[in-house]
């Protein structure tokens, strides 16, 4: 039996967040008989399955559980979800998000006529003095068609083959689908009243260093959508990072060759550029001592890590990418 709408929620060992999301989906203004919620477990976790089963006993809408092979990533999880769905429209959100009560009604209303997909606002509440990581997450408010809040016709997903599962991390798989739709001339729309709230989860010290690995997937996105990449995703290469790394390499090389003057000049340039990066990250953020110390250390390490992973992506995906 087909339904007007299916909601796909990928999850991986975050049951408390999942319960919060399911509660918000259960409180939707949309008729309960007209939609289903599919939880896709990417952690193959029995505890998550039990959580979904227990919640299904009280849920207004039909709640279903499925799983992927462990750790295949959000792109594979979403593909598993929409392919198992019975809805003609597929809504995507994440387990750490809270859809507002009118989310489904507003999203479905935006898919009128020949509109293939719609995306709504993502609100990221921040404290008065956020950390650098919290401010970075707030960038989702400017994202286009992030899978935390988007709606697609099932037929369009089938036409494209869904999400490219080579994007194995939660990074750029949604941008890839969005850009592919633009290239094929599909009509897309905004749904300004389909609001999803995305609270920032606490993270461990140095999270910005671990995130640099994701930049490898920028190379794959660029390979697939070269012109649109510079127009819609990133307007220029990170020349600041390349300059910092170049100054460091020149300084080390000059010191190794015994050229003290050149080494001093290059390393001074590296120090000034790194300090500027650190101050830029600290602007309008928390001045807690632990956060300031984290910014000092990670500002020195991020540029070489970012450059390494961008070049690693260029090599892996065989594309000239800076």
C-alpha positions as a Python dict, from the first residue, in 0.01 Angstrom:
ca = {
    (1, 'X'): (0, 0, 0),
    (2, 'X'): (138, 339, -97),
    (3, 'X'): (129, 641, 131),
    (4, 'X'): (153, 1011, 53),
    (5, 'X'): (463, 1052, 268),
    (6, 'X'): (752, 865, 432),
    (7, 'X'): (1004, 1016, 676),
    (8, 'X'): (1353, 863, 677),
    (9, 'X'): (1568, 904, 989),
    (10, 'X'): (1919, 752, 985),
    (11, 'X'): (2070, 681, 1325),
    (12, 'X'): (2378, 523, 1477),
    (13, 'X'): (2389, 443, 1850),
    (14, 'X'): (2225, 768, 1964),
    (15, 'X'): (1903, 638, 2118),
    (16, 'X'): (1832, 934, 2347),
    (17, 'X'): (1858, 1176, 2056),
    (18, 'X'): (1650, 941, 1841),
    (19, 'X'): (1371, 932, 2099),
    (20, 'X'): (1362, 1313, 2104),
    (21, 'X'): (1337, 1319, 1724),
    (22, 'X'): (1065, 1051, 1716),
    (23, 'X'): (864, 1245, 1972),
    (24, 'X'): (876, 1552, 1747),
    (25, 'X'): (772, 1346, 1445),
    (26, 'X'): (483, 1199, 1644),
    (27, 'X'): (363, 1553, 1727),
    (28, 'X'): (326, 1658, 1363),
    (29, 'X'): (13, 1836, 1241),
    (30, 'X'): (8, 1602, 941),
    (31, 'X'): (-259, 1326, 951),
    (32, 'X'): (-110, 1022, 1124),
    (33, 'X'): (-265, 777, 876),
    (34, 'X'): (-98, 956, 585),
    (35, 'X'): (270, 911, 676),
    (36, 'X'): (518, 661, 811),
    (37, 'X'): (853, 701, 985),
    (38, 'X'): (1140, 472, 889),
    (39, 'X'): (1438, 455, 1126),
    (40, 'X'): (1750, 324, 953),
    (41, 'X'): (2004, 186, 1199),
    (42, 'X'): (2357, 225, 1064),
    (43, 'X'): (2503, 77, 1382),
    (44, 'X'): (2321, -257, 1362),
    (45, 'X'): (2243, -210, 1731),
    (46, 'X'): (1991, -429, 1914),
    (47, 'X'): (1932, -151, 2168),
    (48, 'X'): (1822, 83, 1888),
    (49, 'X'): (1588, -180, 1750),
    (50, 'X'): (1430, -221, 2095),
    (51, 'X'): (1400, 157, 2127),
    (52, 'X'): (1213, 181, 1797),
    (53, 'X'): (989, -113, 1883),
    (54, 'X'): (897, 36, 2221),
    (55, 'X'): (826, 374, 2065),
    (56, 'X'): (613, 215, 1793),
    (57, 'X'): (367, 100, 2060),
    (58, 'X'): (279, 461, 2139),
    (59, 'X'): (338, 630, 1802),
    (60, 'X'): (46, 786, 1614),
    (61, 'X'): (201, 719, 1274),
    (62, 'X'): (340, 390, 1149),
    (63, 'X'): (697, 347, 1275),
    (64, 'X'): (928, 99, 1103),
    (65, 'X'): (1283, -18, 1171),
    (66, 'X'): (1546, -131, 923),
    (67, 'X'): (1923, -149, 927),
    (68, 'X'): (2227, -133, 702),
    (69, 'X'): (2547, -328, 718),
    (70, 'X'): (2728, -172, 1012),
    (71, 'X'): (2895, 163, 955),
    (72, 'X'): (2817, 218, 586),
    (73, 'X'): (2748, 588, 645),
    (74, 'X'): (2448, 821, 619),
    (75, 'X'): (2424, 809, 238),
    (76, 'X'): (2379, 432, 244),
    (77, 'X'): (2140, 458, 539),
    (78, 'X'): (1919, 709, 358),
    (79, 'X'): (1918, 494, 45),
    (80, 'X'): (1810, 196, 251),
    (81, 'X'): (1534, 407, 403),
    (82, 'X'): (1380, 558, 92),
    (83, 'X'): (1399, 231, -100),
    (84, 'X'): (1203, 60, 178),
    (85, 'X'): (954, 346, 200),
    (86, 'X'): (596, 334, 75),
    (87, 'X'): (559, 710, 38),
    (88, 'X'): (543, 901, -288),
    (89, 'X'): (723, 1187, -110),
    (90, 'X'): (1031, 1118, 103),
    (91, 'X'): (1119, 1355, 386),
    (92, 'X'): (1466, 1341, 539),
    (93, 'X'): (1581, 1454, 879),
    (94, 'X'): (1848, 1339, 1127),
    (95, 'X'): (1825, 1175, 1466),
    (96, 'X'): (1973, 1482, 1640),
    (97, 'X'): (1711, 1716, 1493),
    (98, 'X'): (1373, 1835, 1622),
    (99, 'X'): (1118, 1901, 1345),
    (100, 'X'): (863, 2163, 1446),
    (101, 'X'): (493, 2055, 1446),
    (102, 'X'): (415, 2208, 1107),
    (103, 'X'): (723, 2061, 937),
    (104, 'X'): (555, 1790, 731),
    (105, 'X'): (257, 2001, 625),
    (106, 'X'): (480, 2287, 508),
    (107, 'X'): (726, 2059, 330),
    (108, 'X'): (461, 1867, 140),
    (109, 'X'): (283, 2191, 46),
    (110, 'X'): (603, 2315, -120),
    (111, 'X'): (603, 2016, -359),
    (112, 'X'): (336, 2150, -586),
    (113, 'X'): (317, 2106, -962),
    (114, 'X'): (642, 1978, -1104),
    (115, 'X'): (861, 2066, -804),
    (116, 'X'): (1105, 1778, -752),
    (117, 'X'): (1240, 1875, -412),
    (118, 'X'): (1203, 2126, -133),
    (119, 'X'): (1416, 2232, 160),
    (120, 'X'): (1330, 2415, 479),
    (121, 'X'): (1523, 2625, 732),
    (122, 'X'): (1750, 2467, 992),
    (123, 'X'): (1767, 2661, 1318),
    (124, 'X'): (2074, 2610, 1537),
    (125, 'X'): (2027, 2765, 1883),
    (126, 'X'): (2354, 2899, 2023),
    (127, 'X'): (2459, 3038, 2362),
    (128, 'X'): (2567, 3402, 2390),
    (129, 'X'): (2933, 3297, 2374),
    (130, 'X'): (2946, 2987, 2154),
    (131, 'X'): (3250, 2774, 2098),
    (132, 'X'): (3416, 2763, 1758),
    (133, 'X'): (3258, 2421, 1702),
    (134, 'X'): (2911, 2545, 1791),
    (135, 'X'): (2948, 2837, 1553),
    (136, 'X'): (3067, 2597, 1284),
    (137, 'X'): (2757, 2381, 1327),
    (138, 'X'): (2544, 2695, 1296),
    (139, 'X'): (2665, 2713, 936),
    (140, 'X'): (2385, 2464, 866),
    (141, 'X'): (2150, 2761, 874),
    (142, 'X'): (2306, 2874, 544),
    (143, 'X'): (2320, 2528, 384),
    (144, 'X'): (2122, 2446, 71),
    (145, 'X'): (1923, 2122, 78),
    (146, 'X'): (2094, 1971, 382),
    (147, 'X'): (1943, 1632, 459),
    (148, 'X'): (1853, 1750, 808),
    (149, 'X'): (1554, 1912, 638),
    (150, 'X'): (1455, 1825, 284),
    (151, 'X'): (1176, 1663, 84),
    (152, 'X'): (1206, 1477, -247),
    (153, 'X'): (970, 1295, -474),
    (154, 'X'): (1046, 925, -465),
    (155, 'X'): (1044, 910, -846),
    (156, 'X'): (1324, 1169, -859),
    (157, 'X'): (1536, 975, -610),
    (158, 'X'): (1485, 663, -821),
    (159, 'X'): (1587, 853, -1135),
    (160, 'X'): (1915, 964, -974),
    (161, 'X'): (1980, 635, -796),
    (162, 'X'): (1961, 806, -458),
    (163, 'X'): (2265, 927, -268),
    (164, 'X'): (2617, 847, -386),
    (165, 'X'): (2746, 604, -124),
    (166, 'X'): (3107, 692, -196),
    (167, 'X'): (3041, 983, 41),
    (168, 'X'): (3093, 755, 338),
    (169, 'X'): (3083, 1028, 604),
    (170, 'X'): (2816, 1286, 686),
    (171, 'X'): (2962, 1535, 443),
    (172, 'X'): (2866, 1649, 92),
    (173, 'X'): (2636, 1357, 11),
    (174, 'X'): (2339, 1594, 34),
    (175, 'X'): (2516, 1863, -170),
    (176, 'X'): (2591, 1603, -439),
    (177, 'X'): (2224, 1513, -476),
    (178, 'X'): (2124, 1880, -478),
    (179, 'X'): (2378, 1971, -749),
    (180, 'X'): (2279, 1671, -960),
    (181, 'X'): (1918, 1788, -954),
    (182, 'X'): (2028, 2135, -1064),
    (183, 'X'): (2233, 1990, -1350),
    (184, 'X'): (1937, 1789, -1474),
    (185, 'X'): (1711, 2091, -1470),
    (186, 'X'): (1473, 1978, -1199),
    (187, 'X'): (1265, 2243, -1028),
    (188, 'X'): (1347, 2296, -661),
    (189, 'X'): (1172, 2507, -400),
    (190, 'X'): (1213, 2651, -54),
    (191, 'X'): (969, 2570, 226),
    (192, 'X'): (1023, 2856, 473),
    (193, 'X'): (769, 2726, 725),
    (194, 'X'): (910, 2372, 732),
    (195, 'X'): (1147, 2439, 1021),
    (196, 'X'): (1379, 2192, 1188),
    (197, 'X'): (1572, 2276, 1506),
    (198, 'X'): (1923, 2133, 1528),
    (199, 'X'): (2066, 2162, 1882),
    (200, 'X'): (2444, 2133, 1898),
    (201, 'X'): (2569, 1816, 2061),
    (202, 'X'): (2865, 1834, 2303),
    (203, 'X'): (3189, 1726, 2140),
    (204, 'X'): (3529, 1620, 2264),
    (205, 'X'): (3831, 1848, 2270),
    (206, 'X'): (3989, 1891, 1930),
    (207, 'X'): (3681, 1800, 1725),
    (208, 'X'): (3792, 2043, 1453),
    (209, 'X'): (4099, 1826, 1387),
    (210, 'X'): (3892, 1513, 1331),
    (211, 'X'): (3659, 1700, 1100),
    (212, 'X'): (3937, 1780, 854),
    (213, 'X'): (3922, 1428, 715),
    (214, 'X'): (3581, 1509, 567),
    (215, 'X'): (3739, 1762, 331),
    (216, 'X'): (3861, 1467, 126),
    (217, 'X'): (3506, 1436, -7),
    (218, 'X'): (3520, 1790, -143),
    (219, 'X'): (3741, 1651, -417),
    (220, 'X'): (3479, 1393, -513),
    (221, 'X'): (3207, 1658, -517),
    (222, 'X'): (3427, 1882, -733),
    (223, 'X'): (3498, 1597, -974),
    (224, 'X'): (3127, 1538, -1025),
    (225, 'X'): (3014, 1903, -1043),
    (226, 'X'): (3311, 2125, -1131),
    (227, 'X'): (3135, 2446, -1231),
    (228, 'X'): (2857, 2423, -973),
    (229, 'X'): (3107, 2341, -699),
    (230, 'X'): (3269, 2686, -721),
    (231, 'X'): (2933, 2857, -771),
    (232, 'X'): (2732, 2694, -490),
    (233, 'X'): (2969, 2522, -246),
    (234, 'X'): (3308, 2691, -218),
    (235, 'X'): (3396, 3008, -403),
    (236, 'X'): (3776, 2965, -395),
    (237, 'X'): (4043, 2727, -262),
    (238, 'X'): (4155, 2781, 100),
    (239, 'X'): (4452, 2997, 6),
    (240, 'X'): (4501, 3096, 371),
    (241, 'X'): (4575, 2735, 462),
    (242, 'X'): (4806, 2686, 166),
    (243, 'X'): (4996, 3001, 261),
    (244, 'X'): (5040, 2885, 621),
    (245, 'X'): (5162, 2542, 512),
    (246, 'X'): (5397, 2692, 253),
    (247, 'X'): (5551, 2926, 511),
    (248, 'X'): (5603, 2635, 751),
    (249, 'X'): (5763, 2413, 487),
    (250, 'X'): (5994, 2689, 367),
    (251, 'X'): (6094, 2767, 726),
    (252, 'X'): (6175, 2405, 805),
    (253, 'X'): (6364, 2357, 480),
    (254, 'X'): (6566, 2676, 531),
    (255, 'X'): (6651, 2577, 888),
    (256, 'X'): (6762, 2232, 770),
    (257, 'X'): (6992, 2395, 513),
    (258, 'X'): (7134, 2630, 775),
    (259, 'X'): (6987, 2945, 620),
    (260, 'X'): (6891, 3116, 944),
    (261, 'X'): (6769, 3443, 797),
    (262, 'X'): (6532, 3275, 553),
    (263, 'X'): (6417, 3032, 821),
    (264, 'X'): (6344, 3315, 1065),
    (265, 'X'): (6149, 3511, 804),
    (266, 'X'): (5944, 3210, 690),
    (267, 'X'): (5868, 3086, 1041),
    (268, 'X'): (5775, 3438, 1150),
    (269, 'X'): (5530, 3453, 860),
    (270, 'X'): (5392, 3112, 965),
    (271, 'X'): (5349, 3232, 1324),
    (272, 'X'): (5174, 3554, 1219),
    (273, 'X'): (4939, 3376, 980),
    (274, 'X'): (4859, 3110, 1238),
    (275, 'X'): (4794, 3373, 1504),
    (276, 'X'): (4561, 3556, 1264),
    (277, 'X'): (4371, 3232, 1205),
    (278, 'X'): (4342, 3171, 1578),
    (279, 'X'): (4214, 3523, 1646),
    (280, 'X'): (3965, 3489, 1363),
    (281, 'X'): (3827, 3169, 1518),
    (282, 'X'): (3809, 3331, 1861),
    (283, 'X'): (3615, 3633, 1737),
    (284, 'X'): (3272, 3642, 1905),
    (285, 'X'): (3327, 3301, 2065),
    (286, 'X'): (3388, 3172, 2417),
    (287, 'X'): (3685, 3305, 2612),
    (288, 'X'): (3691, 3011, 2852),
    (289, 'X'): (4056, 2912, 2913),
    (290, 'X'): (4005, 2557, 2785),
    (291, 'X'): (3845, 2687, 2465),
    (292, 'X'): (4120, 2944, 2406),
    (293, 'X'): (4384, 2674, 2456),
    (294, 'X'): (4202, 2450, 2210),
    (295, 'X'): (4195, 2729, 1951),
    (296, 'X'): (4569, 2793, 1990),
    (297, 'X'): (4664, 2428, 1943),
    (298, 'X'): (4417, 2341, 1669),
    (299, 'X'): (4488, 2658, 1470),
    (300, 'X'): (4845, 2537, 1431),
    (301, 'X'): (4735, 2189, 1323),
    (302, 'X'): (4429, 2252, 1106),
    (303, 'X'): (4605, 2402, 799),
    (304, 'X'): (4843, 2107, 737),
    (305, 'X'): (4564, 1858, 809),
    (306, 'X'): (4320, 2036, 578),
    (307, 'X'): (4575, 2055, 296),
    (308, 'X'): (4671, 1689, 345),
    (309, 'X'): (4312, 1566, 323),
    (310, 'X'): (4229, 1787, 23),
    (311, 'X'): (4531, 1654, -164),
    (312, 'X'): (4451, 1302, -46),
    (313, 'X'): (4107, 1342, -199),
    (314, 'X'): (4254, 1474, -523),
    (315, 'X'): (4474, 1165, -547),
    (316, 'X'): (4204, 918, -444),
    (317, 'X'): (3946, 1053, -687),
    (318, 'X'): (4200, 1140, -958),
    (319, 'X'): (4101, 1501, -1003),
    (320, 'X'): (4311, 1822, -1006),
    (321, 'X'): (4175, 1986, -695),
    (322, 'X'): (4316, 2248, -461),
}
